[in-house]
Amino acid sequence: MAKVEKVESRAYRVIVVGGHTRNIGKTQLVCDLIAALPDANFVAGKITQFGHGVCAQNGEFCGCAPDDHTSAFDWESDATSGTDSARFLQAGARRSFWLRTKQGFLAEGLPLLRESLGLLADEHASEAINLIVESNSLLQFLKPGAYLAVLDPQKQDFKPSAQSLLDRADAFVLRHAFDAQSHAWPQISTRLLQNKPAFLQKESQPIPVALLNFVRSVLTNSPASRI
């Protein structure tokens, strides 16, 4: 089998963590899951899109944009660098990466991710790789084992891109309790929010046991997600 075909044929167990707006603890949830499930031996990553000199993750210039290309991929090597990918290492991830792409160019960045994960898989050919990624946009290109959508009913902002993916969520992680009578998102179906598993975890609180069991059950499935 040719090298490219071999890389593209690989399947992974993938958990995707996204959310409806900024600063609702998406990165923290990834860290919490890594720390709480050491046996998963997660490879963790973050996908950041930028445009007009502004990082799509935090709304401010952060210098993450590649200078010469539409995308850039880096394995994190310093757990003290202060980046979110460094936080993943501190939480216990076996490896951690950061993929940055221009807005609308994630498809061009995926070969970098595919090749890098393929090389890692070659080094550990006898074991399946459990991948946890902070991203909404990755859902446009793969079906993960589970998509966890972090929601904070006290924050009104709901990005249209996140809204379009909400029905694909396998479970919601709520930063505050949801009140069907007075929730902040009139454009979002209350029925949708009520018809899927939801776990209340306020920021700084431990992960609920039920959420851990949910993720553990996903990790018992055969690797099926292809990048």
PEMOBEL-V700278 format. One record per backbone hydrogen bond with DSSP energy under -0.5 kcal/mol. CO is the residue of the C=O (numbers start at 1). NH is the residue of the N-H. E is the energy in kcal/mol with one decimal. If there is no record, write none. Layout:
[[CO	NH	E] [CO	NH	E]]
This chain:
[[2	6	-2.4] [3	7	-2.4] [4	8	-2.4] [5	9	-1.4] [6	10	-0.5] [7	10	-1.2] [12	14	-0.6] [12	224	-1.1] [12	225	-2.3] [13	131	-3.5] [14	145	-1.9] [14	146	-1.4] [15	133	-2.5] [16	18	-0.5] [16	148	-3.0] [17	135	-2.0] [18	150	-2.9] [20	159	-2.4] [25	29	-2.0] [26	30	-2.0] [27	31	-2.4] [28	32	-2.9] [29	33	-2.5] [30	34	-2.4] [31	35	-2.6] [32	36	-2.2] [33	37	-1.5] [37	40	-1.7] [38	41	-1.3] [42	44	-0.6] [42	94	-2.3] [42	95	-0.8] [43	132	-2.4] [44	97	-2.0] [45	134	-2.7] [46	48	-0.5] [46	99	-2.7] [48	101	-2.4] [49	56	-3.2] [50	103	-2.6] [51	54	-1.9] [54	51	-2.3] [55	59	-2.0] [60	55	-1.4] [70	102	-2.4] [72	100	-2.8] [74	98	-2.2] [77	79	-0.5] [78	81	-1.6] [83	87	-1.7] [84	88	-1.6] [85	89	-1.4] [86	90	-2.4] [87	91	-1.9] [88	92	-0.8] [88	93	-2.2] [89	92	-1.1] [95	44	-2.5] [96	76	-3.5] [97	46	-1.4] [98	74	-1.7] [98	100	-0.5] [99	48	-2.7] [100	72	-2.4] [101	50	-1.8] [102	105	-2.4] [105	108	-0.6] [105	109	-1.0] [106	109	-0.7] [106	110	-1.5] [107	111	-0.6] [109	112	-0.7] [109	113	-1.4] [110	114	-3.3] [111	115	-2.7] [112	116	-2.1] [113	117	-2.6] [114	118	-2.2] [115	119	-2.2] [116	120	-1.8] [117	121	-2.7] [118	122	-1.9] [119	123	-1.4] [120	124	-1.0] [122	125	-0.8] [124	127	-1.8] [128	130	-0.5] [129	13	-1.9] [129	131	-0.6] [130	43	-2.7] [131	15	-3.0] [132	45	-2.0] [133	17	-2.9] [133	135	-0.8] [134	47	-2.1] [136	139	-1.7] [137	140	-1.9] [138	141	-2.1] [138	142	-0.8] [142	144	-0.7] [146	16	-2.7] [146	148	-0.5] [147	149	-0.6] [147	170	-2.5] [147	171	-1.3] [148	18	-2.5] [148	150	-0.6] [149	173	-2.3] [150	20	-1.3] [151	153	-0.5] [151	175	-2.7] [152	155	-2.5] [153	184	-0.5] [154	156	-0.5] [159	163	-2.4] [160	164	-2.2] [161	165	-0.6] [162	165	-0.7] [162	166	-0.6] [163	166	-0.9] [165	168	-1.9] [166	169	-1.7] [170	197	-0.6] [171	149	-2.2] [172	174	-0.6] [172	199	-2.6] [173	151	-2.6] [174	201	-2.7] [178	180	-0.6] [179	182	-1.0] [179	183	-0.6] [184	186	-0.6] [185	188	-2.0] [189	193	-1.6] [190	194	-1.7] [191	195	-1.4] [197	172	-2.5] [199	174	-2.6] [199	201	-0.7] [202	205	-2.3] [208	212	-2.0] [209	213	-2.6] [210	214	-1.8] [211	215	-2.3] [212	216	-2.8] [213	217	-2.1] [214	218	-1.4] [215	219	-2.0] [216	220	-0.5] [217	220	-0.8] [218	221	-1.4] [225	12	-2.5]]
